[in-house]
Amino acid sequence: MIRYSELKPGSGIYLFKTCASFFGRPLMWTCFLAVDNYIIDTGNARCGQGRLIKILESILPGKPVILNTHLHEDHCGNNSIIQEKLGADIFVPEEKNFSDVTLIYRLFWGRPDSFNCELIREKTYITSSGKKIRAIRTPGHTPEHTSFLIEPEMILFTGDASPLASRKVYLMPEENYIEEIRTLEKIRSMLGQCNMVIDGHYGIIGDPAGHLDTRISNMKQTVDMVRSTWAENPGNYRKVAFMALGKPNFYDPFLQPRISTRNTINSIITGTAGQRS
Ligand SMILES: [Fe+2]
C-alpha cells in the first residue's frame, strides 16, 4: 500500500507512507520523503512497486538522488527498483548486506534487492530547486544512523532515531541503547530550530518536545532498572529481563535472535551495541 501527499501545495516536499498488507489490512507503515529530486529513504519493498515508480515519475523534477537514514529493510526496500527504473544515485551512511533479514521480516517488509551506492560524505546536499538537505549524525539505532534537516523549511526527518515514546524493550544487535539516548537528547536540543519533525514510522510528530522528553525519561529509567537488577542478579538475563523490562511476550521467539531483550541488557550493561557482550 502507498499513501502520499504534498506537505504544502507547491512545496515540492511529499510525505510517503508504504506498507505491506494482510487481507487488505495495512501492516506497519514506513515513511519517507521526496524533496524536489531527492528521496530520503524509500520505504519497504512489499508495497506495490509498479505504482510507486509511476507516482515518483509524475512528481520528481529530474533524475532522483536517494539519501538513506540507515539500511534496515523497511527504509531502503525500494532503493533498487528506483535505481533500476529511474537511474537514481544512492548515498548511504553505512554499508550493509541483507543476509540478516530473516523469514518473518521478509514476509512483513520484503528483503531489499542489491543496489549500487556510495557513502554519505557531504554535510549538505542541494536539491534541484536549491533547498538544502543537511546530514546530521544520529547514531544509536545503527552505528551511523543519519537524520536530515531540510532548509529553509526546517523539517527534520529522523528515520528510526526517535520512534515511539515507550521504554523500548527490544534491541537489535547493532543498536546501542546508551547512544540512542544521547541522540534523542541531541534531537531535543535541535527542536528550537525545527518547524516540523517527521519520524520514519509515525510520520509528523505532533508534540516533538513532549514525545522526546517522555522517551528520554523512559529509557533512562530502563537503564537504571537494568543496571540495578543486573547488579543483584549478574548474568541472569531471564530474571533481569523479567524484572527490568517486563513479562516476555508470546511472540518473542519469532523476533529472536535479531530482536531481543538480551541485546537490550547487553547494550545497557556494556554501553556498546547489543551483540558485543
Ligand atoms: Fe530501523
Boltz pocket constraint, residues with backbone or C-beta under 6 A from the ligand:
constraints:
  - pocket:
      binder: B
      contacts: [[A, 70], [A, 72], [A, 75], [A, 141], [A, 160]]
      max_distance: 6.0
